[in-house]
Amino acid sequence: MAVITISRQSGSLGDELASYLSEKLGCEIISREHALEHFFDDQPEETIEKLNESAKFFLTPVPGSKITYKDILVSKIKEIAENNDNVIIKGLGGCVILKDDPDTVSVRVYADEDTRAARISRQFNISMEDALSTIAIGDRKHKRFVSNLFEVDLNSPELYDLSINTDRISVEEAASSILSLCEKHDRRIMITKETDSNDSIDHQSETPVFKNPTEEEFARILDMYGIEWMYEPKTFPIEWDAEGNIKMAFSPDFYLPKFNIYLELTTMDQKYVTKKNKKARMVMELYPGTTVKIVYKKDFHDLVERLKQFGG
């Protein structure tokens, strides 16, 4: 599962969402409290208090060193992200620090001011007026921390892969959206990393554009049965000339992540069937662990029914 960063407004259920995901995934939450306790455990208590109270103090050099407390924070978070498959980073500018990390999914959790104030009012049994004051202070501190350390606006949409408004949805519903995104994102990254290790070509596109009606029909059938698919995500070189230039490559039409299988659709024309079968065999020989199946149009429904029996 991807590393998840969560940025949240006060009273937006961001803290509750982080806790829910942590329990669901069985992973640790890296919060401000965790950072102060573990990242700066060699610092005196007075320094910890200053770091807790002032965002600007993070820009102060560590005594006897040229590095700042911000440098320590950034390096520790990058180290955690690099060494953990499952981890949630709550606040701390994680969305900025890991902005270019392909394994990270960054989420912004927000809600209407009145909604947030009502939640804070119920939670702490205070008036709406006091609750509004509380969320204003919290929002200002969150924004100031990121602004002072990284000189960016915490509300900038380009920092996030997913923004969730919790006015009308529950923590469970928000978590389902995040987990679904992470699962699909992980599969895209997995294919990208595979291409780096076995010399195949990453051919994933942001939006599938089918080459013919047969492929579009098959995609609809897979959707109808709830079977996840990816369209032509990889290209496999299978023949090279004497100088190492690619002479022939094969891009199977569909990849079914749950079954780890590539499917190539074909017509009844034997000439094309023979060529595609040859290419499929070459892919499986040259790329161990890769399974490619040739599917006739008449076999669409039979194939899907068989997949369903195995958990499709």
Backbone torsions as a table, in degrees:
resi	resn	phi	psi	omega
1	MET	NA	146.5	-177.6
2	ALA	-67.7	158.2	168.1
3	VAL	-69.5	134.6	-177.3
4	ILE	-115.5	125.7	170.5
5	THR	-105.2	138.4	-179.6
6	ILE	-123.9	118.3	171.9
7	SER	-107.1	136.9	-173.9
8	ARG	-146.4	151.0	170.6
9	GLN	-83.4	153.3	176.5
10	SER	-60.4	131.1	178.6
11	GLY	78.2	10.1	-177.9
12	SER	-90.3	1.5	-175.3
13	LEU	77.1	13.8	178.8
14	GLY	-63.7	-40.0	178.6
15	ASP	-66.6	-43.4	178.7
16	GLU	-64.3	-37.2	178.8
17	LEU	-65.5	-42.1	178.2
18	ALA	-61.4	-43.2	179.7
19	SER	-64.7	-41.9	179.9
20	TYR	-62.5	-46.3	179.6
21	LEU	-65.0	-37.1	178.9
22	SER	-60.9	-44.0	178.4
23	GLU	-68.6	-39.9	-178.0
24	LYS	-65.1	-40.6	-175.9
25	LEU	-93.8	-12.8	-177.4
26	GLY	66.8	39.4	-176.0
27	CYS	-124.6	168.6	-176.1
28	GLU	-86.9	149.5	172.4
29	ILE	-102.4	125.0	174.6
30	ILE	-95.4	103.7	-176.9
31	SER	-112.7	179.5	176.1
32	ARG	-59.4	-43.1	-179.7
33	GLU	-60.9	-43.2	179.1
34	HIS	-63.3	-43.6	-178.2
35	ALA	-62.6	-46.0	-178.4
36	LEU	-65.2	-34.0	-177.8
37	GLU	-78.4	-37.1	-172.0
38	HIS	-107.2	-29.5	-177.8
39	PHE	-81.3	-28.7	-174.0
40	PHE	-124.2	33.4	-175.2
41	ASP	-68.7	-12.7	178.1
42	ASP	-93.7	3.6	-178.4
43	GLN	-96.4	150.6	179.2
44	PRO	-65.6	158.6	-177.0
45	GLU	-59.2	-34.6	179.3
46	GLU	-61.5	-39.7	179.0
47	THR	-66.7	-41.5	179.1
48	ILE	-60.3	-42.0	179.4
49	GLU	-63.0	-41.8	179.3
50	LYS	-65.9	-39.8	178.0
51	LEU	-64.7	-33.8	-179.7
52	ASN	-73.4	-30.1	-174.4
53	GLU	-93.3	-31.4	-170.9
54	SER	-128.8	123.5	176.3
55	ALA	-66.4	-38.8	-176.7
56	LYS	-65.4	-24.5	-178.9
57	PHE	-65.1	-22.9	177.7
58	PHE	-63.5	-20.6	-179.1
59	LEU	-85.3	-3.2	179.9
60	THR	-77.0	136.6	176.8
61	PRO	-65.5	143.4	174.4
62	VAL	-67.5	134.1	-178.8
63	PRO	-52.3	130.3	179.8
64	GLY	78.4	13.4	-177.3
65	SER	-145.0	160.3	176.6
66	LYS	-90.6	-14.4	-178.7
67	ILE	-81.8	152.7	179.5
68	THR	-100.6	171.3	176.2
69	TYR	-67.1	-29.7	174.2
70	LYS	-62.1	-42.9	179.2
71	ASP	-58.4	-40.6	178.5
72	ILE	-64.2	-45.5	179.9
73	LEU	-58.2	-48.8	-178.0
74	VAL	-62.7	-46.6	-177.6
75	SER	-65.5	-37.6	-179.9
76	LYS	-66.9	-43.1	-179.5
77	ILE	-66.4	-41.3	177.5
78	LYS	-63.6	-38.6	178.4
79	GLU	-64.4	-43.6	178.8
80	ILE	-63.1	-44.3	-179.3
81	ALA	-63.8	-37.1	-178.1
82	GLU	-71.6	-31.0	-172.9
83	ASN	-102.8	3.1	-178.2
84	ASN	-130.0	132.7	174.3
85	ASP	-78.8	-38.1	-178.4
86	ASN	-119.4	111.4	174.9
87	VAL	-159.7	145.5	178.4
88	ILE	-115.6	125.9	178.1
89	ILE	-108.5	112.6	-175.4
90	LYS	-100.9	114.7	-179.0
91	GLY	70.5	-146.2	176.6
92	LEU	62.8	11.3	-177.1
93	GLY	72.5	21.9	-179.2
94	GLY	-56.7	-36.0	-179.7
95	CYS	-64.7	-26.4	178.1
96	VAL	-85.9	-46.5	-177.2
97	ILE	-60.4	-38.1	-175.2
98	LEU	-108.0	22.5	-175.6
99	LYS	-57.3	-36.2	-176.6
100	ASP	-99.7	9.1	179.2
101	ASP	-84.1	116.0	-176.6
102	PRO	-65.5	-19.5	-178.7
103	ASP	-88.0	2.1	-175.7
104	THR	-105.5	137.8	171.2
105	VAL	-114.7	121.8	-177.8
106	SER	-105.7	131.7	-174.1
107	VAL	-123.0	138.1	174.1
108	ARG	-112.2	127.2	-179.7
109	VAL	-113.6	124.8	-177.2
110	TYR	-143.9	170.5	177.0
111	ALA	-163.1	165.9	178.0
112	ASP	-60.9	147.0	-176.9
113	GLU	-57.7	-43.8	-179.3
114	ASP	-65.0	-38.7	178.2
115	THR	-61.8	-44.9	-178.7
116	ARG	-66.9	-41.2	179.6
117	ALA	-63.5	-39.8	179.1
118	ALA	-63.2	-39.1	178.7
119	ARG	-65.8	-45.6	179.6
120	ILE	-63.7	-39.3	179.0
121	SER	-60.1	-45.7	179.8
122	ARG	-68.4	-41.4	-175.5
123	GLN	-64.4	-41.8	-175.0
124	PHE	-108.6	4.0	178.3
125	ASN	55.3	51.1	178.5
126	ILE	-122.8	168.7	-178.5
127	SER	-71.5	162.1	177.5
128	MET	-62.7	-35.9	179.3
129	GLU	-62.4	-45.1	178.4
130	ASP	-67.6	-35.8	179.4
131	ALA	-65.4	-41.5	177.5
132	LEU	-61.9	-39.2	177.7
133	SER	-65.8	-39.2	-179.6
134	THR	-63.8	-46.4	-178.1
135	ILE	-70.6	-29.4	177.5
136	ALA	-65.0	-42.2	178.3
137	ILE	-65.7	-45.3	-180.0
138	GLY	-61.5	-46.4	179.4
139	ASP	-61.1	-41.1	-178.1
140	ARG	-65.2	-40.5	179.4
141	LYS	-67.9	-42.3	177.9
142	HIS	-59.0	-47.9	-177.0
143	LYS	-66.0	-40.6	-178.3
144	ARG	-65.9	-38.1	-179.6
145	PHE	-59.0	-50.0	-178.7
146	VAL	-69.1	-38.2	-179.6
147	SER	-65.2	-44.4	-178.3
148	ASN	-68.9	-39.8	-175.7
149	LEU	-82.3	-38.2	-170.3
150	PHE	-121.4	-3.5	178.2
151	GLU	56.4	41.1	174.8
152	VAL	-132.2	160.1	179.0
153	ASP	-89.3	121.9	-178.8
154	LEU	-57.5	-25.4	-177.9
155	ASN	-86.9	0.6	-178.9
156	SER	-64.5	120.8	-175.8
157	PRO	-63.8	-24.6	-177.7
158	GLU	-70.3	-9.0	177.6
159	LEU	-78.3	-13.9	-168.8
160	TYR	-122.3	145.5	173.6
161	ASP	-86.9	-25.6	-177.2
162	LEU	-149.2	129.9	174.3
163	SER	-116.1	130.9	-174.3
164	ILE	-122.6	123.0	175.5
165	ASN	-92.8	117.1	-175.6
166	THR	-96.1	18.1	177.8
167	ASP	-57.5	-41.3	-172.4
168	ARG	-124.4	10.7	178.4
169	ILE	-127.6	155.1	-176.8
170	SER	-88.4	171.3	175.6
171	VAL	-59.7	-41.8	-179.5
172	GLU	-62.9	-42.2	179.1
173	GLU	-65.5	-42.2	178.5
174	ALA	-63.4	-41.5	179.9
175	ALA	-63.2	-38.6	179.6
176	SER	-61.5	-39.8	178.5
177	SER	-63.8	-42.9	-178.7
178	ILE	-66.9	-45.3	-178.2
179	LEU	-64.8	-38.7	177.8
180	SER	-64.1	-43.9	178.0
181	LEU	-61.7	-45.4	-178.7
182	CYS	-61.7	-40.8	-179.1
183	GLU	-62.2	-46.4	-179.9
184	LYS	-69.8	-37.6	178.3
185	HIS	-63.6	-42.7	179.1
186	ASP	-58.9	-38.1	-178.9
187	ARG	-68.9	-38.4	176.2
188	ARG	-63.1	-43.9	-179.7
189	ILE	-66.7	-37.8	178.7
190	MET	-59.1	-45.4	179.8
191	ILE	-64.9	-40.0	178.0
192	THR	-61.1	-44.0	-179.6
193	LYS	-68.6	-35.8	177.0
194	GLU	-60.5	-40.6	-178.4
195	THR	-65.2	-30.7	178.1
196	ASP	-71.0	-28.3	-174.5
197	SER	-92.9	-22.1	-176.3
198	ASN	-125.3	14.0	173.4
199	ASP	68.8	12.3	169.9
200	SER	-78.8	177.6	-172.4
201	ILE	-117.9	127.5	177.4
202	ASP	-70.3	117.4	-174.3
203	HIS	-121.6	22.6	-177.5
204	GLN	-72.3	140.6	179.7
205	SER	-119.0	158.5	-180.0
206	GLU	-71.4	-35.2	179.8
207	THR	-135.1	122.4	-179.3
208	PRO	-68.1	132.6	174.0
209	VAL	-119.1	105.7	-175.0
210	PHE	-71.0	142.7	-177.8
211	LYS	-81.7	-21.9	-178.7
212	ASN	-154.9	163.8	-177.6
213	PRO	-62.1	-29.2	-179.2
214	THR	-61.9	-43.6	179.7
215	GLU	-65.6	-41.4	179.4
216	GLU	-63.9	-38.6	178.4
217	GLU	-64.9	-42.2	-179.1
218	PHE	-65.1	-39.5	177.8
219	ALA	-60.7	-40.6	178.8
220	ARG	-64.7	-37.6	178.9
221	ILE	-65.1	-43.2	178.2
222	LEU	-61.9	-42.6	178.0
223	ASP	-61.7	-40.9	-178.0
224	MET	-60.4	-35.3	-179.0
225	TYR	-95.6	5.4	176.7
226	GLY	71.4	30.1	179.5
227	ILE	-100.5	119.5	-178.2
228	GLU	-70.6	141.0	-179.1
229	TRP	-142.1	159.5	172.3
230	MET	-129.8	138.8	-175.0
231	TYR	-95.9	119.4	177.3
232	GLU	42.9	56.6	-176.3
233	PRO	-75.7	-21.9	-176.7
234	LYS	-136.9	150.3	172.7
235	THR	-118.7	129.4	-177.4
236	PHE	-107.6	110.4	171.6
237	PRO	-62.9	134.8	-178.4
238	ILE	-129.1	-10.4	175.3
239	GLU	-143.3	140.2	179.7
240	TRP	-130.2	154.1	174.9
241	ASP	-88.4	-175.7	-174.4
242	ALA	-63.5	-24.0	179.9
243	GLU	-92.5	0.9	179.1
244	GLY	89.8	8.7	176.6
245	ASN	-78.2	141.7	-178.8
246	ILE	-71.5	123.9	177.7
247	LYS	-98.8	-32.6	-177.9
248	MET	-144.9	139.3	177.3
249	ALA	-140.1	162.1	-175.5
250	PHE	-134.8	126.4	178.0
251	SER	-117.3	93.1	178.5
252	PRO	-56.0	145.9	-172.3
253	ASP	-63.9	-42.9	-174.6
254	PHE	-135.1	149.9	170.5
255	TYR	-123.5	129.5	178.5
256	LEU	-105.4	100.0	-172.9
257	PRO	-56.4	-39.8	-175.3
258	LYS	-65.4	-28.3	-177.6
259	PHE	-105.8	-4.4	-179.1
260	ASN	50.9	51.8	-176.9
261	ILE	-137.8	141.2	175.5
262	TYR	-101.8	139.8	-179.4
263	LEU	-121.5	135.4	175.1
264	GLU	-119.0	120.3	-179.7
265	LEU	-83.5	148.5	-179.7
266	THR	-149.4	165.9	177.4
267	THR	-93.3	-171.8	179.3
268	MET	-84.7	-5.2	-178.3
269	ASP	-66.2	114.7	-174.1
270	GLN	-60.8	-31.8	-179.1
271	LYS	-59.3	-45.0	-178.7
272	TYR	-74.8	-34.3	179.1
273	VAL	-61.5	-44.5	-178.6
274	THR	-62.0	-44.2	-179.6
275	LYS	-64.0	-42.5	-177.5
276	LYS	-70.1	-36.5	176.7
277	ASN	-62.7	-40.3	178.6
278	LYS	-63.3	-44.7	179.5
279	LYS	-63.8	-40.9	179.7
280	ALA	-62.3	-41.9	179.0
281	ARG	-63.9	-41.5	-179.0
282	MET	-64.0	-40.1	178.1
283	VAL	-61.3	-46.0	-177.4
284	MET	-68.0	-29.0	176.9
285	GLU	-75.7	-40.9	-175.2
286	LEU	-82.4	-24.5	-176.8
287	TYR	-125.6	82.5	-177.2
288	PRO	-54.3	139.5	-179.3
289	GLY	90.7	-5.1	178.9
290	THR	-97.4	129.5	179.6
291	THR	-115.0	126.7	178.4
292	VAL	-125.3	129.7	178.5
293	LYS	-118.9	139.6	174.6
294	ILE	-91.6	130.1	-175.9
295	VAL	-122.8	125.9	173.7
296	TYR	-81.0	151.8	179.8
297	LYS	-57.1	-39.9	-177.7
298	LYS	-66.8	-15.0	-176.9
299	ASP	-97.7	3.1	-176.2
300	PHE	-51.0	-59.0	-173.6
301	HIS	-67.2	-38.1	177.8
302	ASP	-60.8	-42.0	-179.6
303	LEU	-64.2	-46.1	-178.2
304	VAL	-62.4	-40.2	178.5
305	GLU	-62.1	-38.7	178.7
306	ARG	-67.1	-40.3	179.0
307	LEU	-63.1	-39.2	180.0
308	LYS	-58.4	-36.9	-178.8
309	GLN	-65.3	-20.3	-179.8
310	PHE	-106.5	24.7	172.8
311	GLY	98.8	16.4	179.8
312	GLY	-70.2	NA	NA
